[in-house]
Amino acid sequence: MRKKLLIFLTKLFLIGVLILGLFIGFVYLGVFGKVYSISELKDFKNESASLVVSDQGKLIGKFFAENRTNVEFDQFPKELINALIATEDARYFEHEGVDSRSLLRVLIKSVLLQQKSSGGGSTITQQLAKNMFGRKNFGFLSMPVNKTKEIILASRLESIYSKEDILTLYLNTVPFGENVLGIEAASHRYFNKNVEELRTEESAVLVGMLKANTYYNPRLYPEHALKRRNVVLEQMHKYGYLNEARTDSLQHLPLNLDYANLQSEGPANYFLVQVKKEAQKIIDNINAGSEIEYDIHKSGLIIETTLDYDLQQYALQAFSSHLGRMQKRLNLQYANGTDRRMLEALVDKEIKRLDLERVADVKKKREIFTWNGFASDSISVRDSISMNLSLLHAGLLAMNPKNGSVKAWVGGIDFRTQPYDQIFAQRQTASAFKPILYASALEAGAMPCQYLDNDELILQDFDNWQPQNYDRSQGGKYSIAAALSRSMNIPTVNLFFQVGYERLNETWTNLGFSQDLEQKPSVALGTNSASLYEMTIAYAAFSNGGRKVTPVFIHQIKNAEGKVLYKRPEASHQEKVLQESTSGMMSAMLTKAVYEGTGKSMANIYGVRSALAGKTGTSQDYGDAWFLAYNNDLVIASRVGATYPIIHFNKGSDGAGSTLALPLVAKTLQRSQRNANTKSKYLRDLEVPDEYLESIACVDHIDDSDFEKFFDDLFKDRNTTFEKASKKAKRQAKKEKRKSWFKRVFGKKEKS
């Protein structure tokens, strides 16, 4: 009986061995899908994210199909390797891809007993095989097929790669959750540093995540991650990599994360959208003339941008400090009374437009943006729309006016929740438009010391439209320079009558604006819309001698090995859109605007000591606030306003360009003054030739004589028409030009 049982068991064993052999043979021959050959394994390359860096080499973003950055073995800290081996494969340097001691356990538990959670059998090399090629579903045979494939591939990998190469491949392929692949990407995500900078306890956190990258995610489950980290440290002690005292001290450290998700919370995500567009065009051109096909998402390119990391950070800090404070003021204004009722009516209108009446008051847990960070609260659709409508949006753009290099680009208050780029928003330009008109006048031969009437004006053929100065003053005459620096409205409209629509439209078009210019006198006061992008380009022409520059985002692109594939050429021919004399006189007048006019708080309040030219703008009812400033090295512009202009501050002390938009620029430059590097690059005084400074050396305002006042009171009719006002303004312009000629020739004013 025993003999028969023994024979039966022997036959059963042999049949099992035969079946197992046939099974392994079938897997080996590819019956269950391809098993990669040695030559194919030699050619294996990880897809790698393209890195986007600032002009100082700091990482600001990535473009990827898989969020991975490949690194070399010598970049790994020694204790990262020790932690990995102690935790995942203690006999790593002793086996040749398969650990025979654990293989039997795998065969019994995983293959025969189908225990998917048995674990503990895969070596680092086998895990690498899984990471490289993934696992497929073969029904009830999935586990044995995949494990067998990994054993075969592990043996092949060990035959062609050194132990160090395998560790490098492994650490570059292992997943860390949140769509992060590889230790370098994980190091940046969770600790905001390069892998070589990882501390021992940080390495232990990341190695601990390999067991279950969601359950041990230190951001989502810090308690789990802390316990797992300490297990890894204990394993390092067990295998002699740490002594007891150091293990104990490291285990008592808190879990200090510096979480940095560049995709949603990076320092320049609006900027990256533009970089990607420009980079793709460049790469398409490279591929057209190259045998190598580069992919912006997979080829590990290094895209070096023009962005100044420090200046960008200063702008972000300005947004947080200033807009955070102003948002509280706006919220307070709309919390009660007429403003609250108006907001509620607007919310009802939006709910109806979006067809959300049925769910308007249904509450749901939502993530809410605040300047103190994100909050989670249960609020209704109605409340959510109300919050969004009353948000202050803003954009800031800083650019080198000589070559168009973008130095700072803040397209909004939060990319994740407010992805629309405010730099491209078309909004009413208000007084920020006036320099376009004044430049048109200079192009036509006007001079800064010619005078403009400031008398009351009512246009009958434009619904009795009556321009008024901000301070309600009238009478006398203002020099062109003073009218611009003080942002006077009545003299500006008279200047429009002198210049005429055709010439103004020509200047507007040449400077690159996309909207059609309205043919009505109120256009002189900035009723037309433009984007911050367009306005920055226009003001750059005032700085650089009258040339139109196009913003550029990329300095150069390298491949993964560091070879330069593209380098931005030196500034090529730029279209001349203004005379150099116009540019010079505009700079002289706009310097006066900053230090004597609406921009004087730059120095008086914020202490920006660099000589700058600039102009504020405040649209009707404070719907939008603008400020643009420049010197020879930088043009920097900001605009602030809610989604709809109907949501606005009720007083100029909150909503004017000088109080709402100017502080974003001022605070950015204020911080730049404290940094020797940014100060030397961007805060040198604007250099205006003496001849242009002398051109504005005249009395700002001339009162009417008693005789003129008496005569005007008797005979002057404030009501007029566009045609009559234009003829009068042109006669005044001719008279002023004669005065200017006499002054130049004889050194004194013409006698009236």
TIKEVO-862004 format. One record per residue (C-alpha): x, y, z. Coordinates in steps of 0.02 Angstrom, whole numbers. Layout:
N
[[X, Y, Z]];
...
! end
This chain:
752
[[0, 0, 0]];
[[141, 119, 47]];
[[232, 73, -113]];
[[78, 114, -219]];
[[56, 279, -127]];
[[240, 321, -154]];
[[227, 278, -339]];
[[69, 385, -353]];
[[150, 532, -267]];
[[306, 514, -374]];
[[201, 513, -533]];
[[102, 661, -467]];
[[263, 754, -431]];
[[333, 715, -603]];
[[171, 768, -685]];
[[176, 929, -582]];
[[357, 959, -632]];
[[312, 923, -813]];
[[163, 1041, -807]];
[[268, 1172, -721]];
[[406, 1149, -850]];
[[282, 1161, -993]];
[[204, 1314, -912]];
[[373, 1399, -893]];
[[417, 1349, -1071]];
[[256, 1422, -1139]];
[[290, 1584, -1045]];
[[470, 1584, -1105]];
[[415, 1557, -1287]];
[[292, 1701, -1277]];
[[129, 1603, -1278]];
[[65, 1721, -1143]];
[[131, 1876, -1225]];
[[301, 1945, -1270]];
[[451, 1918, -1156]];
[[582, 2047, -1201]];
[[749, 1986, -1267]];
[[920, 2035, -1203]];
[[949, 2152, -1351]];
[[781, 2237, -1320]];
[[821, 2257, -1135]];
[[986, 2338, -1182]];
[[893, 2468, -1284]];
[[765, 2504, -1148]];
[[744, 2688, -1107]];
[[624, 2767, -986]];
[[512, 2903, -1048]];
[[569, 3060, -960]];
[[478, 3223, -924]];
[[546, 3381, -1003]];
[[606, 3501, -870]];
[[567, 3686, -878]];
[[687, 3797, -784]];
[[704, 3983, -749]];
[[848, 4088, -814]];
[[937, 4045, -650]];
[[915, 3858, -678]];
[[776, 3833, -549]];
[[643, 3705, -590]];
[[475, 3789, -623]];
[[380, 3650, -710]];
[[375, 3491, -815]];
[[293, 3429, -974]];
[[263, 3243, -971]];
[[164, 3091, -1022]];
[[240, 3010, -867]];
[[301, 3123, -728]];
[[478, 3057, -719]];
[[652, 3133, -716]];
[[792, 3009, -743]];
[[948, 3027, -634]];
[[1115, 2936, -621]];
[[1174, 2816, -484]];
[[1302, 2938, -414]];
[[1161, 3060, -376]];
[[1080, 2941, -251]];
[[1126, 2970, -68]];
[[1209, 2816, 7]];
[[1077, 2800, 142]];
[[938, 2801, 11]];
[[1017, 2645, -65]];
[[1041, 2569, 107]];
[[859, 2602, 153]];
[[799, 2524, -10]];
[[903, 2366, 8]];
[[865, 2343, 193]];
[[679, 2358, 162]];
[[650, 2282, -9]];
[[790, 2156, -43]];
[[917, 2123, 96]];
[[1014, 1996, -10]];
[[1016, 2106, -165]];
[[1205, 2100, -189]];
[[1209, 1910, -162]];
[[1081, 1845, -287]];
[[1075, 1856, -477]];
[[902, 1925, -498]];
[[803, 1790, -408]];
[[817, 1752, -224]];
[[804, 1562, -209]];
[[756, 1572, -26]];
[[600, 1673, -62]];
[[563, 1590, -229]];
[[496, 1432, -147]];
[[379, 1535, -40]];
[[319, 1626, -196]];
[[289, 1464, -290]];
[[189, 1389, -149]];
[[90, 1541, -92]];
[[73, 1646, -248]];
[[74, 1515, -387]];
[[-7, 1362, -308]];
[[-115, 1440, -173]];
[[-156, 1599, -274]];
[[-126, 1714, -125]];
[[-108, 1883, -207]];
[[-56, 1969, -46]];
[[80, 1846, 2]];
[[215, 1970, -52]];
[[395, 1964, 0]];
[[456, 1860, -146]];
[[506, 1987, -277]];
[[683, 2050, -281]];
[[723, 2227, -332]];
[[767, 2161, -504]];
[[600, 2073, -521]];
[[511, 2231, -464]];
[[609, 2326, -596]];
[[544, 2206, -729]];
[[367, 2238, -669]];
[[394, 2427, -669]];
[[471, 2423, -843]];
[[335, 2323, -930]];
[[188, 2313, -811]];
[[75, 2165, -783]];
[[-65, 2096, -891]];
[[-224, 2003, -852]];
[[-227, 1817, -892]];
[[-375, 1772, -783]];
[[-337, 1646, -646]];
[[-163, 1624, -721]];
[[-119, 1809, -702]];
[[-10, 1792, -548]];
[[93, 1640, -604]];
[[115, 1706, -781]];
[[170, 1879, -726]];
[[285, 1812, -589]];
[[366, 1691, -711]];
[[393, 1829, -838]];
[[473, 1937, -706]];
[[590, 1796, -653]];
[[646, 1770, -833]];
[[668, 1956, -862]];
[[759, 1977, -696]];
[[888, 1846, -746]];
[[913, 1932, -913]];
[[929, 2103, -833]];
[[1062, 2038, -713]];
[[1160, 1967, -860]];
[[1176, 2134, -950]];
[[1170, 2267, -814]];
[[1276, 2296, -660]];
[[1195, 2299, -488]];
[[1215, 2489, -486]];
[[1132, 2505, -658]];
[[985, 2400, -600]];
[[963, 2507, -445]];
[[968, 2661, -556]];
[[838, 2591, -675]];
[[730, 2537, -528]];
[[733, 2704, -438]];
[[695, 2793, -602]];
[[541, 2684, -638]];
[[460, 2653, -469]];
[[289, 2738, -443]];
[[258, 2853, -295]];
[[74, 2892, -321]];
[[-2, 3055, -382]];
[[57, 3015, -559]];
[[237, 3028, -500]];
[[366, 2905, -567]];
[[545, 2891, -508]];
[[638, 2949, -354]];
[[689, 3119, -423]];
[[509, 3170, -462]];
[[453, 3103, -293]];
[[590, 3199, -204]];
[[531, 3360, -284]];
[[347, 3322, -252]];
[[359, 3281, -67]];
[[516, 3373, -11]];
[[543, 3505, -146]];
[[725, 3459, -172]];
[[840, 3358, -284]];
[[867, 3176, -239]];
[[1049, 3203, -191]];
[[991, 3325, -57]];
[[878, 3199, 32]];
[[910, 3171, 216]];
[[909, 2995, 289]];
[[736, 3011, 365]];
[[668, 3083, 202]];
[[742, 2938, 104]];
[[656, 2821, 226]];
[[487, 2904, 194]];
[[503, 2880, 6]];
[[564, 2701, 20]];
[[421, 2666, 139]];
[[297, 2721, 6]];
[[351, 2577, -108]];
[[247, 2455, -7]];
[[85, 2550, -46]];
[[107, 2723, -120]];
[[-68, 2785, -78]];
[[-87, 2713, 96]];
[[85, 2778, 144]];
[[70, 2944, 52]];
[[141, 3071, 177]];
[[26, 3211, 119]];
[[-134, 3110, 125]];
[[-95, 2995, 271]];
[[46, 3069, 375]];
[[17, 2949, 521]];
[[36, 2798, 407]];
[[190, 2872, 324]];
[[272, 2910, 492]];
[[247, 2731, 555]];
[[310, 2658, 392]];
[[462, 2774, 392]];
[[508, 2710, 564]];
[[491, 2530, 504]];
[[615, 2569, 364]];
[[735, 2649, 489]];
[[719, 2493, 598]];
[[760, 2384, 449]];
[[915, 2489, 417]];
[[966, 2460, 598]];
[[931, 2274, 583]];
[[1049, 2255, 436]];
[[1186, 2363, 510]];
[[1164, 2523, 411]];
[[1118, 2627, 564]];
[[1171, 2609, 745]];
[[1042, 2606, 883]];
[[1068, 2785, 942]];
[[1050, 2860, 768]];
[[900, 2750, 730]];
[[815, 2808, 889]];
[[850, 2992, 856]];
[[787, 2982, 676]];
[[628, 2891, 729]];
[[585, 3033, 847]];
[[594, 3166, 711]];
[[428, 3239, 647]];
[[371, 3211, 468]];
[[429, 3374, 388]];
[[360, 3388, 211]];
[[388, 3528, 87]];
[[254, 3474, -35]];
[[271, 3550, -208]];
[[150, 3502, -345]];
[[215, 3601, -492]];
[[68, 3549, -600]];
[[-62, 3636, -492]];
[[34, 3747, -370]];
[[194, 3791, -461]];
[[269, 3967, -460]];
[[232, 4003, -644]];
[[93, 3893, -711]];
[[13, 4028, -819]];
[[185, 4060, -893]];
[[210, 3874, -928]];
[[58, 3874, -1043]];
[[146, 4000, -1155]];
[[313, 3910, -1140]];
[[234, 3748, -1199]];
[[159, 3832, -1353]];
[[324, 3911, -1401]];
[[425, 3753, -1361]];
[[312, 3643, -1468]];
[[337, 3756, -1619]];
[[526, 3753, -1593]];
[[529, 3563, -1573]];
[[422, 3540, -1729]];
[[551, 3641, -1826]];
[[694, 3539, -1751]];
[[609, 3375, -1796]];
[[579, 3433, -1974]];
[[766, 3443, -2003]];
[[828, 3301, -1892]];
[[833, 3111, -1897]];
[[793, 3106, -1712]];
[[612, 3134, -1663]];
[[598, 3234, -1503]];
[[439, 3229, -1399]];
[[405, 3370, -1276]];
[[319, 3247, -1158]];
[[440, 3100, -1166]];
[[615, 3151, -1219]];
[[679, 3228, -1058]];
[[718, 3395, -1138]];
[[784, 3540, -1035]];
[[690, 3699, -1080]];
[[781, 3852, -1015]];
[[661, 3999, -1005]];
[[683, 4186, -990]];
[[588, 4195, -824]];
[[678, 4275, -678]];
[[635, 4161, -531]];
[[666, 4294, -399]];
[[562, 4427, -487]];
[[422, 4300, -511]];
[[424, 4258, -326]];
[[419, 4442, -279]];
[[267, 4466, -392]];
[[179, 4318, -313]];
[[214, 4387, -140]];
[[145, 4556, -195]];
[[-15, 4472, -255]];
[[-37, 4381, -90]];
[[-4, 4529, 24]];
[[-96, 4664, -74]];
[[-242, 4571, -153]];
[[-273, 4473, 7]];
[[-299, 4637, 98]];
[[-402, 4717, -41]];
[[-513, 4563, -59]];
[[-563, 4579, 124]];
[[-614, 4760, 92]];
[[-717, 4713, -61]];
[[-802, 4570, 31]];
[[-847, 4689, 172]];
[[-921, 4813, 48]];
[[-1033, 4679, -31]];
[[-1087, 4605, 135]];
[[-1227, 4731, 166]];
[[-1347, 4857, 92]];
[[-1367, 4905, -90]];
[[-1207, 4819, -145]];
[[-1262, 4654, -68]];
[[-1431, 4663, -156]];
[[-1346, 4703, -321]];
[[-1229, 4553, -301]];
[[-1375, 4439, -259]];
[[-1466, 4497, -417]];
[[-1311, 4462, -521]];
[[-1295, 4289, -443]];
[[-1478, 4251, -487]];
[[-1443, 4305, -665]];
[[-1291, 4191, -676]];
[[-1389, 4044, -604]];
[[-1522, 4069, -736]];
[[-1393, 4086, -876]];
[[-1310, 3925, -823]];
[[-1478, 3835, -800]];
[[-1442, 3792, -618]];
[[-1605, 3847, -536]];
[[-1648, 3670, -479]];
[[-1484, 3644, -386]];
[[-1444, 3823, -338]];
[[-1468, 3795, -152]];
[[-1404, 3616, -141]];
[[-1254, 3611, -26]];
[[-1098, 3512, -67]];
[[-924, 3503, 4]];
[[-814, 3613, -105]];
[[-636, 3675, -106]];
[[-632, 3864, -84]];
[[-488, 3977, -133]];
[[-435, 4106, -5]];
[[-276, 4208, 13]];
[[-241, 4110, 172]];
[[-242, 3944, 78]];
[[-377, 3825, 20]];
[[-523, 3788, 133]];
[[-651, 3650, 120]];
[[-831, 3690, 165]];
[[-1007, 3635, 128]];
[[-1083, 3775, 25]];
[[-1220, 3792, -106]];
[[-1201, 3828, -291]];
[[-1273, 4001, -256]];
[[-1141, 4040, -125]];
[[-1003, 3971, -236]];
[[-1055, 4083, -381]];
[[-1067, 4233, -265]];
[[-890, 4203, -201]];
[[-821, 4187, -377]];
[[-909, 4342, -443]];
[[-839, 4449, -302]];
[[-660, 4386, -323]];
[[-530, 4514, -374]];
[[-433, 4449, -524]];
[[-266, 4519, -577]];
[[-122, 4497, -698]];
[[58, 4556, -696]];
[[182, 4550, -839]];
[[365, 4603, -834]];
[[470, 4604, -992]];
[[637, 4663, -1056]];
[[588, 4802, -1178]];
[[745, 4780, -1282]];
[[723, 4598, -1333]];
[[552, 4544, -1267]];
[[617, 4419, -1137]];
[[477, 4388, -1014]];
[[543, 4405, -836]];
[[384, 4383, -734]];
[[213, 4320, -785]];
[[73, 4305, -657]];
[[-85, 4269, -754]];
[[-206, 4258, -609]];
[[-235, 4229, -425]];
[[-237, 4038, -431]];
[[-205, 3927, -582]];
[[-297, 3776, -513]];
[[-464, 3862, -484]];
[[-447, 4013, -599]];
[[-353, 3950, -752]];
[[-402, 4092, -870]];
[[-250, 4201, -900]];
[[-291, 4381, -852]];
[[-143, 4444, -954]];
[[-249, 4412, -1109]];
[[-413, 4481, -1041]];
[[-482, 4624, -1146]];
[[-533, 4761, -1025]];
[[-568, 4947, -1034]];
[[-399, 5035, -1032]];
[[-453, 5200, -951]];
[[-312, 5327, -927]];
[[-180, 5195, -962]];
[[-230, 5224, -1144]];
[[-187, 5409, -1141]];
[[-1, 5386, -1182]];
[[-55, 5308, -1348]];
[[-149, 5468, -1390]];
[[-8, 5581, -1329]];
[[119, 5481, -1430]];
[[9, 5506, -1584]];
[[13, 5694, -1553]];
[[203, 5694, -1539]];
[[213, 5592, -1699]];
[[112, 5731, -1782]];
[[234, 5865, -1724]];
[[163, 5922, -1557]];
[[282, 5964, -1415]];
[[263, 5931, -1228]];
[[260, 6117, -1187]];
[[117, 6160, -1300]];
[[-41, 6202, -1205]];
[[-214, 6126, -1207]];
[[-379, 6208, -1158]];
[[-458, 6152, -996]];
[[-625, 6240, -1020]];
[[-793, 6158, -992]];
[[-847, 6059, -1144]];
[[-1017, 5985, -1192]];
[[-1038, 5892, -1357]];
[[-1216, 5908, -1418]];
[[-1198, 5779, -1558]];
[[-1139, 5647, -1435]];
[[-1288, 5650, -1315]];
[[-1220, 5804, -1227]];
[[-1067, 5705, -1173]];
[[-964, 5810, -1053]];
[[-788, 5757, -1006]];
[[-738, 5802, -829]];
[[-573, 5803, -739]];
[[-548, 5684, -594]];
[[-542, 5832, -473]];
[[-687, 5921, -562]];
[[-574, 6070, -600]];
[[-587, 6172, -759]];
[[-519, 6329, -839]];
[[-350, 6387, -897]];
[[-229, 6284, -998]];
[[-117, 6135, -961]];
[[44, 6092, -1048]];
[[37, 5927, -1142]];
[[166, 5858, -1018]];
[[64, 5911, -867]];
[[-101, 5854, -941]];
[[-29, 5680, -961]];
[[63, 5672, -795]];
[[-92, 5732, -700]];
[[-208, 5627, -809]];
[[-321, 5776, -850]];
[[-473, 5727, -952]];
[[-533, 5890, -1032]];
[[-361, 5936, -1104]];
[[-342, 5756, -1164]];
[[-506, 5765, -1261]];
[[-447, 5929, -1339]];
[[-286, 5842, -1389]];
[[-390, 5707, -1472]];
[[-478, 5842, -1573]];
[[-307, 5904, -1629]];
[[-238, 5733, -1673]];
[[-391, 5663, -1758]];
[[-456, 5486, -1766]];
[[-357, 5429, -1918]];
[[-186, 5467, -1845]];
[[-233, 5395, -1676]];
[[-298, 5237, -1758]];
[[-137, 5221, -1857]];
[[-33, 5228, -1697]];
[[-151, 5106, -1610]];
[[-138, 4982, -1754]];
[[51, 4999, -1773]];
[[76, 4961, -1588]];
[[-13, 4796, -1613]];
[[-184, 4813, -1530]];
[[-314, 4689, -1590]];
[[-477, 4780, -1553]];
[[-549, 4909, -1674]];
[[-533, 5085, -1607]];
[[-701, 5169, -1577]];
[[-738, 5327, -1677]];
[[-801, 5436, -1538]];
[[-719, 5569, -1428]];
[[-732, 5466, -1268]];
[[-602, 5349, -1342]];
[[-474, 5480, -1289]];
[[-510, 5434, -1108]];
[[-483, 5248, -1134]];
[[-656, 5177, -1168]];
[[-577, 5052, -1287]];
[[-526, 4880, -1226]];
[[-353, 4802, -1234]];
[[-258, 4665, -1146]];
[[-115, 4682, -1023]];
[[-11, 4588, -1151]];
[[-44, 4719, -1285]];
[[-21, 4866, -1168]];
[[147, 4801, -1109]];
[[209, 4787, -1289]];
[[150, 4966, -1322]];
[[238, 5038, -1170]];
[[396, 4942, -1216]];
[[404, 5050, -1373]];
[[413, 5205, -1262]];
[[564, 5129, -1175]];
[[665, 5059, -1319]];
[[666, 5202, -1444]];
[[504, 5162, -1533]];
[[524, 4979, -1581]];
[[388, 4847, -1569]];
[[449, 4691, -1477]];
[[364, 4523, -1464]];
[[369, 4435, -1294]];
[[479, 4279, -1295]];
[[483, 4141, -1165]];
[[626, 4023, -1208]];
[[813, 4054, -1204]];
[[870, 3882, -1262]];
[[822, 3698, -1269]];
[[939, 3552, -1234]];
[[915, 3366, -1253]];
[[928, 3246, -1106]];
[[1118, 3233, -1131]];
[[1140, 3422, -1124]];
[[1165, 3454, -1310]];
[[1095, 3622, -1364]];
[[957, 3594, -1492]];
[[897, 3774, -1501]];
[[962, 3942, -1444]];
[[862, 4100, -1461]];
[[945, 4213, -1589]];
[[997, 4388, -1543]];
[[858, 4515, -1565]];
[[827, 4526, -1750]];
[[755, 4674, -1844]];
[[611, 4747, -1745]];
[[476, 4851, -1827]];
[[494, 5038, -1798]];
[[325, 5102, -1740]];
[[370, 5269, -1660]];
[[503, 5400, -1692]];
[[646, 5398, -1569]];
[[603, 5577, -1521]];
[[425, 5523, -1480]];
[[491, 5383, -1370]];
[[610, 5504, -1282]];
[[479, 5638, -1249]];
[[353, 5508, -1191]];
[[480, 5441, -1067]];
[[512, 5617, -1002]];
[[325, 5650, -981]];
[[288, 5480, -902]];
[[432, 5502, -780]];
[[343, 5661, -727]];
[[183, 5558, -709]];
[[267, 5439, -587]];
[[352, 5567, -477]];
[[232, 5714, -486]];
[[68, 5639, -543]];
[[-40, 5485, -511]];
[[108, 5369, -485]];
[[198, 5467, -350]];
[[158, 5338, -215]];
[[290, 5226, -296]];
[[422, 5329, -207]];
[[322, 5414, -70]];
[[238, 5260, 2]];
[[332, 5109, -64]];
[[506, 5182, -71]];
[[548, 5126, -247]];
[[698, 5237, -277]];
[[735, 5195, -458]];
[[687, 5327, -586]];
[[541, 5253, -682]];
[[414, 5312, -810]];
[[235, 5254, -796]];
[[48, 5282, -799]];
[[-103, 5231, -697]];
[[-276, 5196, -764]];
[[-446, 5189, -680]];
[[-597, 5139, -782]];
[[-773, 5202, -756]];
[[-841, 5168, -580]];
[[-674, 5086, -534]];
[[-714, 4929, -635]];
[[-531, 4904, -684]];
[[-370, 4974, -615]];
[[-208, 4983, -716]];
[[-28, 5029, -688]];
[[117, 5017, -810]];
[[296, 5069, -774]];
[[463, 5052, -861]];
[[646, 5097, -869]];
[[776, 5046, -998]];
[[785, 4866, -936]];
[[609, 4822, -884]];
[[428, 4861, -924]];
[[310, 4797, -789]];
[[121, 4809, -795]];
[[-27, 4757, -688]];
[[-216, 4760, -700]];
[[-345, 4718, -566]];
[[-533, 4693, -579]];
[[-675, 4571, -543]];
[[-748, 4456, -677]];
[[-880, 4585, -719]];
[[-842, 4773, -704]];
[[-1009, 4795, -616]];
[[-923, 4720, -463]];
[[-805, 4857, -404]];
[[-752, 4968, -261]];
[[-857, 5121, -228]];
[[-715, 5244, -196]];
[[-549, 5289, -271]];
[[-454, 5261, -109]];
[[-485, 5075, -141]];
[[-518, 5055, -327]];
[[-409, 5181, -420]];
[[-260, 5126, -522]];
[[-143, 5208, -396]];
[[-217, 5111, -249]];
[[-269, 4945, -326]];
[[-150, 4906, -471]];
[[5, 5011, -434]];
[[45, 4920, -268]];
[[69, 4754, -362]];
[[209, 4832, -463]];
[[275, 4936, -318]];
[[284, 4789, -197]];
[[369, 4681, -329]];
[[502, 4814, -360]];
[[515, 4855, -176]];
[[568, 4676, -140]];
[[684, 4680, -292]];
[[779, 4826, -215]];
[[830, 4714, -70]];
[[908, 4586, -188]];
[[1073, 4645, -260]];
[[1050, 4535, -413]];
[[876, 4594, -464]];
[[915, 4773, -413]];
[[1064, 4781, -530]];
[[968, 4702, -674]];
[[802, 4792, -664]];
[[812, 4946, -554]];
[[938, 5057, -639]];
[[873, 5233, -668]];
[[783, 5267, -831]];
[[903, 5362, -942]];
[[816, 5503, -1036]];
[[927, 5616, -1143]];
[[936, 5797, -1082]];
[[854, 5864, -1240]];
[[694, 5768, -1199]];
[[697, 5818, -1016]];
[[716, 5998, -1070]];
[[566, 5978, -1185]];
[[450, 5964, -1034]];
[[528, 6110, -938]];
[[380, 6227, -934]];
[[242, 6287, -820]];
[[110, 6152, -795]];
[[-43, 6263, -790]];
[[-80, 6439, -852]];
[[-232, 6528, -782]];
[[-342, 6625, -897]];
[[-317, 6813, -881]];
[[-455, 6917, -805]];
[[-495, 6984, -978]];
[[-509, 6807, -1049]];
[[-622, 6755, -906]];
[[-733, 6906, -932]];
[[-740, 6878, -1120]];
[[-779, 6694, -1097]];
[[-918, 6730, -974]];
[[-999, 6846, -1098]];
[[-981, 6756, -1262]];
[[-920, 6577, -1239]];
[[-1047, 6440, -1269]];
[[-998, 6279, -1178]];
[[-1112, 6180, -1294]];
[[-1027, 6133, -1456]];
[[-1012, 5993, -1583]];
[[-874, 5873, -1625]];
[[-836, 5967, -1786]];
[[-830, 6138, -1703]];
[[-724, 6075, -1559]];
[[-603, 5993, -1680]];
[[-581, 6152, -1782]];
[[-552, 6255, -1627]];
[[-427, 6129, -1557]];
[[-331, 6128, -1720]];
[[-323, 6319, -1722]];
[[-258, 6312, -1545]];
[[-128, 6183, -1597]];
[[-65, 6296, -1738]];
[[-54, 6441, -1617]];
[[44, 6336, -1493]];
[[162, 6276, -1628]];
[[199, 6457, -1675]];
[[238, 6494, -1494]];
[[354, 6344, -1488]];
[[442, 6405, -1645]];
[[467, 6580, -1573]];
[[533, 6506, -1413]];
[[659, 6397, -1504]];
[[715, 6538, -1618]];
[[715, 6686, -1500]];
[[726, 6598, -1332]];
[[565, 6676, -1270]];
[[380, 6654, -1289]];
[[282, 6742, -1424]];
[[185, 6891, -1357]];
[[0, 6875, -1371]];
! end
